[in-house]
Amino acid sequence: MKEYSAFDILGPVMIGPSSSHTAGAARLGKIAGIIAGGKDNIDEVKFILHGSFAKTYRGHGTDKALVAGILGMNPWDEMLRNSMEMAEKLNLKISFVAGDLGDVHPNTVKFIIHKKDKSIMEITGSSIGGGSIKIIEINNQNMDFSGDYPTLIVYHKDIPGMISKISTMLYDNNINIAFLKVYRSIKGSSASMIFETDNIIPEWLIDAVKKIENVRDVIFIKPIMESE
């Protein structure tokens, strides 16, 4: 028999009428903002809305929730309803368009984020119900993580030994790996790993991972409930 948590029964603490369209959307926005380096590093965000997100985003407050997340707000933040005005004050350009993102969950959004350093990040995620989410793509690289665990994303050169080096470093510092996923875009060129862990990874250890030879970039995402 399946066990249910209070979260499953009562739903998430949130502002807005729908866990999928508001709480999930805010979580997606917040994780996308973290991946892009935070609101202070962002000039413009274009939200491509798929399926039911595209059809009902204004009525359900999905637009406000997505922007609130980009600004770093949690789903339960009472200021969420004022996120559009706050973005305008910060000179953050935002736009919403409907689009077909393919064979994905109907509550899916693609963030096209223009950063202050002139680089562009593309992040796609789905709100899958009850406030739960999945990030499914970053910069055209397939991904699959929920944001429910401390998450370490490592981009690196595709060579032997990289998984062992980082896994050993986490083990040596008593960091338990709950899930590990490996993706490769081009054999022998570039790859990425996603470590979802049971422990928050300290900043000094993240810095140590960044210094490993052939590591190209590292992103760490705290669970939304523990982020500030």
C-alpha positions as CSV (number, residue, x, y, z in Angstrom):
1,M,0.0,0.0,0.0
2,K,1.4,3.4,-1.0
3,E,2.3,5.7,1.9
4,Y,1.2,9.3,1.7
5,S,2.8,12.3,3.4
6,A,1.0,15.4,4.7
7,F,2.4,17.2,1.7
8,D,0.6,14.8,-0.6
9,I,-2.7,15.2,1.2
10,L,-2.7,18.9,2.0
11,G,-0.6,20.2,-0.8
12,P,2.3,22.7,-0.6
13,V,2.2,26.0,1.3
14,M,1.8,28.6,-1.4
15,I,0.2,31.7,-2.6
16,G,-2.3,31.2,-5.5
17,P,-5.1,28.9,-6.6
18,S,-3.2,25.9,-8.1
19,S,-0.3,23.8,-6.9
20,S,0.8,23.0,-10.5
21,H,0.3,26.4,-12.0
22,T,1.5,28.6,-9.1
23,A,3.6,26.6,-6.5
24,G,5.3,24.5,-9.2
25,A,5.8,27.4,-11.4
26,A,7.4,29.4,-8.6
27,R,9.8,26.5,-7.9
28,L,10.7,26.2,-11.6
29,G,11.4,29.9,-11.7
30,K,13.5,29.8,-8.6
31,I,15.7,26.9,-9.8
32,A,16.1,28.5,-13.2
33,G,17.2,31.7,-11.5
34,I,19.7,29.8,-9.4
35,I,21.1,28.0,-12.4
36,A,21.5,31.4,-14.2
37,G,23.4,32.9,-11.3
38,G,20.6,34.8,-9.5
39,K,18.5,37.8,-10.4
40,D,21.4,40.2,-10.1
41,N,23.0,38.5,-13.1
42,I,19.8,38.5,-15.3
43,D,18.7,41.2,-17.8
44,E,15.8,39.5,-19.5
45,V,13.7,36.4,-19.4
46,K,11.5,35.0,-22.2
47,F,9.1,32.4,-21.0
48,I,7.9,29.9,-23.6
49,L,4.7,28.3,-22.2
50,H,3.6,24.9,-23.4
51,G,0.2,23.2,-23.2
52,S,-2.1,24.1,-20.3
53,F,0.5,26.6,-19.0
54,A,0.0,28.6,-22.3
55,K,-3.8,28.4,-22.1
56,T,-4.4,29.4,-18.4
57,Y,-1.3,31.2,-17.2
58,R,-2.9,34.5,-16.6
59,G,-6.0,33.1,-14.8
60,H,-3.9,30.9,-12.5
61,G,-1.2,33.4,-11.8
62,T,1.5,31.2,-13.5
63,D,3.1,34.3,-15.0
64,K,3.4,36.0,-11.6
65,A,4.7,32.8,-10.0
66,L,7.4,32.2,-12.7
67,V,8.6,35.8,-12.4
68,A,8.6,35.5,-8.6
69,G,10.7,32.4,-8.8
70,I,13.2,34.2,-11.0
71,L,13.4,37.0,-8.4
72,G,14.3,34.3,-5.8
73,M,10.9,34.1,-4.0
74,N,9.5,30.9,-2.5
75,P,6.0,29.7,-3.4
76,W,4.6,30.8,-0.1
77,D,6.0,34.4,-0.3
78,E,3.1,36.9,0.1
79,M,5.0,39.3,-2.3
80,L,4.5,36.8,-5.1
81,R,1.4,38.5,-6.3
82,N,3.5,41.7,-6.8
83,S,6.3,40.0,-8.8
84,M,5.6,41.8,-12.1
85,E,5.8,45.2,-10.5
86,M,9.0,44.2,-8.7
87,A,10.6,43.0,-11.9
88,E,9.8,46.3,-13.6
89,K,11.4,48.2,-10.8
90,L,14.5,46.1,-11.2
91,N,14.5,46.8,-15.0
92,L,14.1,43.1,-15.6
93,K,12.6,42.6,-19.0
94,I,10.0,39.8,-19.2
95,S,7.8,38.3,-22.0
96,F,5.5,35.4,-22.3
97,V,4.8,33.4,-25.5
98,A,2.9,30.2,-26.3
99,G,5.0,27.5,-27.9
100,D,5.0,23.8,-28.7
101,L,7.9,22.2,-26.7
102,G,7.2,18.7,-28.1
103,D,6.4,15.5,-26.2
104,V,6.6,16.9,-22.7
105,H,4.2,17.4,-19.7
106,P,1.4,19.9,-20.4
107,N,2.7,22.2,-17.7
108,T,6.1,22.9,-19.1
109,V,8.0,26.1,-19.6
110,K,11.2,27.0,-21.3
111,F,13.2,29.9,-19.9
112,I,15.4,31.9,-22.3
113,I,17.5,33.9,-19.9
114,H,19.7,36.8,-21.1
115,K,22.5,37.4,-18.6
116,K,24.3,40.6,-17.9
117,D,27.5,39.1,-19.3
118,K,25.7,38.8,-22.6
119,S,25.5,35.0,-22.4
120,I,22.1,33.2,-22.9
121,M,20.9,30.2,-20.9
122,E,18.0,28.0,-21.9
123,I,16.3,25.9,-19.2
124,T,13.2,23.8,-19.6
125,G,11.2,22.3,-16.7
126,S,7.8,20.8,-16.0
127,S,5.4,21.3,-13.1
128,I,4.1,17.7,-12.6
129,G,1.5,18.1,-9.8
130,G,1.2,19.0,-6.2
131,G,4.0,21.6,-6.4
132,S,6.5,19.0,-7.6
133,I,8.7,19.8,-10.6
134,K,11.3,18.4,-13.0
135,I,14.1,20.1,-14.8
136,I,14.4,18.3,-18.1
137,E,16.9,20.3,-20.2
138,I,19.6,22.9,-19.7
139,N,21.2,24.5,-22.8
140,N,19.9,21.7,-25.1
141,Q,21.4,19.0,-22.8
142,N,18.9,16.5,-21.4
143,M,18.5,16.6,-17.7
144,D,16.3,15.0,-15.1
145,F,16.2,16.3,-11.5
146,S,13.5,17.4,-9.1
147,G,15.0,20.0,-6.9
148,D,13.9,18.0,-3.9
149,Y,17.5,17.1,-3.0
150,P,20.7,19.1,-2.7
151,T,21.8,18.9,-6.4
152,L,25.3,19.2,-7.8
153,I,25.6,19.6,-11.6
154,V,29.1,19.1,-13.0
155,Y,30.0,19.9,-16.6
156,H,33.3,18.3,-17.6
157,K,35.4,16.8,-20.4
158,D,34.2,13.4,-21.4
159,I,37.2,11.3,-20.2
160,P,37.6,8.2,-18.0
161,G,37.7,8.7,-14.2
162,M,35.6,11.8,-13.8
163,I,32.7,10.0,-12.0
164,S,35.2,8.3,-9.7
165,K,37.1,11.5,-8.8
166,I,34.0,13.4,-7.8
167,S,32.2,10.5,-6.1
168,T,35.3,9.8,-4.0
169,M,35.5,13.4,-3.0
170,L,31.9,13.4,-1.8
171,Y,32.4,10.0,0.0
172,D,35.5,11.3,1.8
173,N,33.5,14.2,3.2
174,N,30.5,12.0,4.3
175,I,28.2,13.2,1.5
176,N,25.8,10.4,0.6
177,I,24.7,10.2,-3.0
178,A,21.0,9.5,-3.4
179,F,20.9,9.6,-7.2
180,L,23.5,10.0,-9.9
181,K,22.8,10.6,-13.5
182,V,25.4,11.0,-16.3
183,Y,24.8,12.6,-19.7
184,R,27.1,12.9,-22.7
185,S,26.6,15.3,-25.6
186,I,29.6,14.4,-27.7
187,K,31.8,11.3,-27.1
188,G,35.2,12.4,-25.9
189,S,34.2,16.1,-25.8
190,S,31.7,17.2,-23.2
191,A,29.5,15.5,-20.6
192,S,27.7,16.3,-17.4
193,M,26.8,14.6,-14.1
194,I,24.0,15.3,-11.7
195,F,24.5,14.3,-8.1
196,E,21.4,14.4,-5.9
197,T,22.6,14.0,-2.3
198,D,21.2,13.5,1.2
199,N,23.4,16.3,2.6
200,I,24.0,20.0,1.8
201,I,27.4,20.2,0.1
202,P,29.5,22.9,1.8
203,E,30.8,25.8,-0.3
204,W,34.4,24.9,0.2
205,L,33.8,21.4,-1.2
206,I,32.0,22.8,-4.3
207,D,35.0,25.0,-4.8
208,A,37.3,21.9,-4.6
209,V,35.2,20.2,-7.2
210,K,35.6,23.2,-9.5
211,K,39.4,22.9,-9.3
212,I,39.4,19.3,-10.5
213,E,41.2,19.0,-13.8
214,N,38.8,18.8,-16.8
215,V,35.9,20.2,-14.8
216,R,34.4,23.1,-16.8
217,D,31.6,24.4,-14.6
218,V,29.7,23.5,-11.4
219,I,26.3,24.5,-10.3
220,F,24.9,23.7,-6.8
221,I,21.1,23.9,-6.1
222,K,19.7,23.7,-2.5
223,P,16.3,22.2,-2.1
224,I,13.6,25.0,-2.4
225,M,12.5,24.4,1.2
226,E,16.0,25.1,2.4
227,S,16.9,28.0,0.1
228,E,16.7,31.5,1.2
